[in-house]
Amino acid sequence: MSKIIPSLSKMWLKITNLENSLFPQLQASLGVLSPKEEKLIKILDFAQIEQFICDTHVTNIPKDRVPFARAFIAKSVYNLQTTSDLIDRLKIDRTLRVLCGWRHASDIVSESTFSRAFKEFSEINLAAKTHDKFISKYLSDIIFFYNASDATKIPLREKPLKVEKEEKKTKLKRGRPKKGETREPIKPTILNQQKDMQTVEEMLSLVSTKCGVGVKQNSKGNREIWIGGKLHISAVDGDIPIAAFYSGANVHDSSVALPLIQETSKKVNYLYDLQDAGYDADIIREFSQKHGHRPIIDINPKNSQMLRDKIQLAEDEKKKFEYFNLPQSSDIHHYNQRSMVERVNKYLKDDFGCDKIYYQGATKVASVLAFGILSICIHQSLKLVT
């Protein structure tokens, strides 16, 4: 507890200084600040994204990249979908322009220059590095109860990678092979390969980031098909995203479960891993326990009548307990907290500019999402103390 209080106090002190000293000065020169502008100022001040920007060009030095980085955070906070929308807003909104670092509307450069800057930021993982730094500085000492993981679909305007169909192999008979017969060894699944790996980078090297075709069943039981990718997110109490990895749409959710657990465990302390039936695997449960957490994962029937009966029995018991107002298993209460990662998905698409992504290429798409995750993380963290 002695460590947690200074972490929150540090955030509270910084917010107080902003509201009591910086805001009055800005209002004196720019006029009354709107809630959206105050929100942007706080996120920019806590992010300190400029610390990861450096120009090493000897000739043809590009324009200062700091205003561009601040502008892309503003694009996320203001829920702007395209770079052209951002440029138009900067030209007419003096307060936003000054907060990003430009004085006059004539200082705003062309869309192609913004795109070149964004390409540079994507290549150096600028938003992801800033996100990690913020967590290390303000959240690493806090003990959270829950870590919920889930994936959300990311539709793109891009052609999916063409997958070549393998030639249909002759069906082998069950049992031992005949004398002299050789059979190809069964290729281990991604999960089986990942469980013996030590680093997150090794695990993610098995996960494709190419544009693919995704299929999933929604809450109403209908199939959804989209072209693009997925964003796999781990979020802790307070709807704070801690880790996020981008993959192709055809990647199964469980293939990114181990990297999410390992990365989140490295950044913050928490007690429970909460995941839906898509992560139902003993490898994931054992990996979570190995890192000192208690996994609570929904059961996937997997075409087993025995499992279906078990799930139905649990549902019937739950209804009876609710009818008689009796206390239920604590695991049910814990699992219900998984909705926080679904709220993060909602914030990302509805409030932080990631509803429609027009960039192409996994690196740029992941960077757009990373700026959204960074903004959500800081905004939700500030709610801990305000």
Disulfide bonds with the S-S distance in Angstrom:
none
